[in-house]
Amino acid sequence: RYSEELELEDAVHTAILTLKEGFEGQMTADNIEIGLCNEQGFRRLAPAEVKDYLANII
């Protein structure tokens, strides 16, 4: 699933799908966090951003 050429959107999508495989219960923006790390540093996605990613997967 992982490749160094992955775009950010695809990487987050892959991470959520991988997490979902072992997750018990329903994944929501309230019970998972997603962090991004790049040249500018680290930031945690806001719950609304996580919710948008989850909407594309579930």
N, CA, C and O atoms as a GROMACS GRO file, in nm:
protein
  232
    1ARG      N    1   0.081  -0.119   0.000
    1ARG     CA    2   0.000   0.000   0.000
    1ARG      C    3   0.086   0.126   0.000
    1ARG      O    4   0.055   0.223  -0.069
    2TYR      N    5   0.193   0.125   0.078
    2TYR     CA    6   0.275   0.244   0.090
    2TYR      C    7   0.372   0.255  -0.027
    2TYR      O    8   0.424   0.155  -0.075
    3SER      N    9   0.393   0.376  -0.070
    3SER     CA   10   0.491   0.405  -0.174
    3SER      C   11   0.544   0.545  -0.148
    3SER      O   12   0.470   0.633  -0.104
    4GLU      N   13   0.671   0.567  -0.174
    4GLU     CA   14   0.730   0.700  -0.153
    4GLU      C   15   0.668   0.805  -0.243
    4GLU      O   16   0.680   0.924  -0.216
    5GLU      N   17   0.603   0.764  -0.350
    5GLU     CA   18   0.542   0.858  -0.443
    5GLU      C   19   0.398   0.896  -0.405
    5GLU      O   20   0.334   0.971  -0.478
    6LEU      N   21   0.349   0.846  -0.293
    6LEU     CA   22   0.211   0.876  -0.252
    6LEU      C   23   0.191   1.026  -0.231
    6LEU      O   24   0.276   1.094  -0.173
    7GLU      N   25   0.079   1.076  -0.279
    7GLU     CA   26   0.040   1.213  -0.249
    7GLU      C   27  -0.018   1.216  -0.108
    7GLU      O   28  -0.055   1.111  -0.054
    8LEU      N   29  -0.027   1.333  -0.049
    8LEU     CA   30  -0.075   1.346   0.088
    8LEU      C   31  -0.214   1.285   0.106
    8LEU      O   32  -0.237   1.210   0.200
    9GLU      N   33  -0.305   1.316   0.016
    9GLU     CA   34  -0.442   1.264   0.027
    9GLU      C   35  -0.443   1.111   0.026
    9GLU      O   36  -0.513   1.048   0.104
   10ASP      N   37  -0.364   1.052  -0.063
   10ASP     CA   38  -0.358   0.907  -0.072
   10ASP      C   39  -0.292   0.846   0.052
   10ASP      O   40  -0.333   0.739   0.097
   11ALA      N   41  -0.192   0.913   0.107
   11ALA     CA   42  -0.125   0.863   0.227
   11ALA      C   43  -0.220   0.862   0.346
   11ALA      O   44  -0.222   0.765   0.422
   12VAL      N   45  -0.297   0.969   0.363
   12VAL     CA   46  -0.393   0.974   0.473
   12VAL      C   47  -0.500   0.867   0.453
   12VAL      O   48  -0.539   0.800   0.548
   13HIS      N   49  -0.547   0.852   0.331
   13HIS     CA   50  -0.647   0.750   0.298
   13HIS      C   51  -0.594   0.611   0.334
   13HIS      O   52  -0.665   0.531   0.396
   14THR      N   53  -0.471   0.582   0.294
   14THR     CA   54  -0.409   0.453   0.323
   14THR      C   55  -0.395   0.431   0.473
   14THR      O   56  -0.420   0.321   0.522
   15ALA      N   57  -0.356   0.535   0.545
   15ALA     CA   58  -0.340   0.523   0.690
   15ALA      C   59  -0.473   0.492   0.758
   15ALA      O   60  -0.479   0.408   0.848
   16ILE      N   61  -0.579   0.559   0.715
   16ILE     CA   62  -0.711   0.535   0.774
   16ILE      C   63  -0.759   0.394   0.743
   16ILE      O   64  -0.813   0.327   0.831
   17LEU      N   65  -0.740   0.349   0.620
   17LEU     CA   66  -0.781   0.213   0.585
   17LEU      C   67  -0.705   0.109   0.667
   17LEU      O   68  -0.762   0.009   0.710
   18THR      N   69  -0.576   0.132   0.689
   18THR     CA   70  -0.495   0.040   0.768
   18THR      C   71  -0.542   0.040   0.913
   18THR      O   72  -0.553  -0.066   0.974
   19LEU      N   73  -0.568   0.156   0.967
   19LEU     CA   74  -0.619   0.167   1.103
   19LEU      C   75  -0.754   0.098   1.117
   19LEU      O   76  -0.781   0.032   1.218
   20LYS      N   77  -0.837   0.113   1.017
   20LYS     CA   78  -0.972   0.056   1.019
   20LYS      C   79  -0.969  -0.097   1.029
   20LYS      O   80  -1.059  -0.156   1.090
   21GLU      N   81  -0.868  -0.161   0.970
   21GLU     CA   82  -0.858  -0.307   0.972
   21GLU      C   83  -0.854  -0.363   1.113
   21GLU      O   84  -0.908  -0.471   1.139
   22GLY      N   85  -0.790  -0.292   1.204
   22GLY     CA   86  -0.777  -0.343   1.340
   22GLY      C   87  -0.859  -0.266   1.442
   22GLY      O   88  -0.846  -0.290   1.562
   23PHE      N   89  -0.942  -0.176   1.396
   23PHE     CA   90  -1.018  -0.089   1.485
   23PHE      C   91  -1.147  -0.157   1.529
   23PHE      O   92  -1.221  -0.210   1.446
   24GLU      N   93  -1.173  -0.156   1.658
   24GLU     CA   94  -1.298  -0.211   1.710
   24GLU      C   95  -1.396  -0.097   1.730
   24GLU      O   96  -1.362   0.003   1.794
   25GLY      N   97  -1.514  -0.110   1.676
   25GLY     CA   98  -1.613  -0.004   1.686
   25GLY      C   99  -1.608   0.086   1.564
   25GLY      O  100  -1.543   0.054   1.464
   26GLN      N  101  -1.678   0.196   1.572
   26GLN     CA  102  -1.685   0.288   1.459
   26GLN      C  103  -1.580   0.398   1.473
   26GLN      O  104  -1.564   0.456   1.580
   27MET      N  105  -1.511   0.425   1.365
   27MET     CA  106  -1.413   0.533   1.364
   27MET      C  107  -1.484   0.665   1.342
   27MET      O  108  -1.563   0.680   1.248
   28THR      N  109  -1.455   0.761   1.428
   28THR     CA  110  -1.512   0.895   1.414
   28THR      C  111  -1.401   0.998   1.436
   28THR      O  112  -1.291   0.964   1.481
   29ALA      N  113  -1.431   1.122   1.406
   29ALA     CA  114  -1.335   1.229   1.429
   29ALA      C  115  -1.308   1.250   1.578
   29ALA      O  116  -1.212   1.317   1.616
   30ASP      N  117  -1.393   1.192   1.662
   30ASP     CA  118  -1.376   1.205   1.807
   30ASP      C  119  -1.285   1.098   1.866
   30ASP      O  120  -1.233   1.116   1.977
   31ASN      N  121  -1.264   0.987   1.795
   31ASN     CA  122  -1.184   0.880   1.855
   31ASN      C  123  -1.058   0.844   1.777
   31ASN      O  124  -0.990   0.747   1.812
   32ILE      N  125  -1.025   0.920   1.673
   32ILE     CA  126  -0.895   0.903   1.608
   32ILE      C  127  -0.834   1.041   1.585
   32ILE      O  128  -0.905   1.141   1.576
   33GLU      N  129  -0.702   1.044   1.575
   33GLU     CA  130  -0.631   1.166   1.542
   33GLU      C  131  -0.539   1.137   1.426
   33GLU      O  132  -0.488   1.026   1.412
   34ILE      N  133  -0.518   1.237   1.342
   34ILE     CA  134  -0.427   1.225   1.229
   34ILE      C  135  -0.328   1.340   1.237
   34ILE      O  136  -0.367   1.456   1.249
   35GLY      N  137  -0.201   1.307   1.230
   35GLY     CA  138  -0.097   1.409   1.231
   35GLY      C  139  -0.021   1.408   1.100
   35GLY      O  140  -0.003   1.304   1.038
   36LEU      N  141   0.023   1.526   1.059
   36LEU     CA  142   0.100   1.541   0.937
   36LEU      C  143   0.236   1.600   0.971
   36LEU      O  144   0.246   1.692   1.052
   37CYS      N  145   0.339   1.547   0.910
   37CYS     CA  146   0.474   1.596   0.933
   37CYS      C  147   0.537   1.627   0.798
   37CYS      O  148   0.541   1.541   0.710
   38ASN      N  149   0.587   1.750   0.782
   38ASN     CA  150   0.654   1.788   0.658
   38ASN      C  151   0.764   1.888   0.689
   38ASN      O  152   0.803   1.903   0.805
   39GLU      N  153   0.813   1.958   0.588
   39GLU     CA  154   0.923   2.053   0.606
   39GLU      C  155   0.887   2.165   0.703
   39GLU      O  156   0.975   2.219   0.770
   40GLN      N  157   0.760   2.200   0.711
   40GLN     CA  158   0.716   2.308   0.800
   40GLN      C  159   0.698   2.261   0.945
   40GLN      O  160   0.678   2.343   1.034
   41GLY      N  161   0.705   2.132   0.968
   41GLY     CA  162   0.690   2.078   1.103
   41GLY      C  163   0.575   1.981   1.112
   41GLY      O  164   0.534   1.920   1.014
   42PHE      N  165   0.523   1.967   1.233
   42PHE     CA  166   0.415   1.872   1.262
   42PHE      C  167   0.288   1.949   1.293
   42PHE      O  168   0.292   2.053   1.358
   43ARG      N  169   0.176   1.895   1.246
   43ARG     CA  170   0.046   1.950   1.286
   43ARG      C  171  -0.056   1.838   1.293
   43ARG      O  172  -0.050   1.741   1.217
   44ARG      N  173  -0.148   1.853   1.384
   44ARG     CA  174  -0.257   1.758   1.402
   44ARG      C  175  -0.378   1.812   1.327
   44ARG      O  176  -0.411   1.930   1.340
   45LEU      N  177  -0.444   1.726   1.249
   45LEU     CA  178  -0.563   1.770   1.178
   45LEU      C  179  -0.676   1.801   1.275
   45LEU      O  180  -0.691   1.735   1.378
   46ALA      N  181  -0.753   1.902   1.241
   46ALA     CA  182  -0.870   1.938   1.321
   46ALA      C  183  -0.976   1.828   1.304
   46ALA      O  184  -0.978   1.760   1.201
   47PRO      N  185  -1.061   1.810   1.404
   47PRO     CA  186  -1.167   1.707   1.391
   47PRO      C  187  -1.249   1.721   1.264
   47PRO      O  188  -1.290   1.620   1.206
   48ALA      N  189  -1.275   1.842   1.218
   48ALA     CA  190  -1.352   1.861   1.094
   48ALA      C  191  -1.277   1.805   0.974
   48ALA      O  192  -1.338   1.750   0.883
   49GLU      N  193  -1.144   1.820   0.973
   49GLU     CA  194  -1.064   1.766   0.863
   49GLU      C  195  -1.064   1.614   0.867
   49GLU      O  196  -1.076   1.549   0.763
   50VAL      N  197  -1.052   1.557   0.986
   50VAL     CA  198  -1.057   1.412   1.001
   50VAL      C  199  -1.192   1.360   0.954
   50VAL      O  200  -1.200   1.258   0.885
   51LYS      N  201  -1.298   1.430   0.990
   51LYS     CA  202  -1.433   1.390   0.950
   51LYS      C  203  -1.446   1.388   0.798
   51LYS      O  204  -1.509   1.297   0.743
   52ASP      N  205  -1.387   1.485   0.729
   52ASP     CA  206  -1.390   1.487   0.583
   52ASP      C  207  -1.320   1.365   0.524
   52ASP      O  208  -1.370   1.304   0.430
   53TYR      N  209  -1.204   1.329   0.579
   53TYR     CA  210  -1.133   1.211   0.530
   53TYR      C  211  -1.215   1.085   0.556
   53TYR      O  212  -1.225   0.997   0.469
   54LEU      N  213  -1.274   1.075   0.673
   54LEU     CA  214  -1.355   0.957   0.706
   54LEU      C  215  -1.477   0.946   0.615
   54LEU      O  216  -1.517   0.835   0.580
   55ALA      N  217  -1.535   1.057   0.578
   55ALA     CA  218  -1.653   1.055   0.491
   55ALA      C  219  -1.621   0.994   0.356
   55ALA      O  220  -1.708   0.934   0.293
   56ASN      N  221  -1.497   1.008   0.311
   56ASN     CA  222  -1.457   0.952   0.182
   56ASN      C  223  -1.429   0.803   0.190
   56ASN      O  224  -1.421   0.736   0.086
   57ILE      N  225  -1.416   0.749   0.309
   57ILE     CA  226  -1.378   0.608   0.325
   57ILE      C  227  -1.495   0.523   0.370
   57ILE      O  228  -1.514   0.412   0.320
   58ILE      N  229  -1.572   0.572   0.461
   58ILE     CA  230  -1.678   0.491   0.522
   58ILE      C  231  -1.804   0.492   0.440
   58ILE      O  232  -1.902   0.429   0.478
   0.00000   0.00000   0.00000
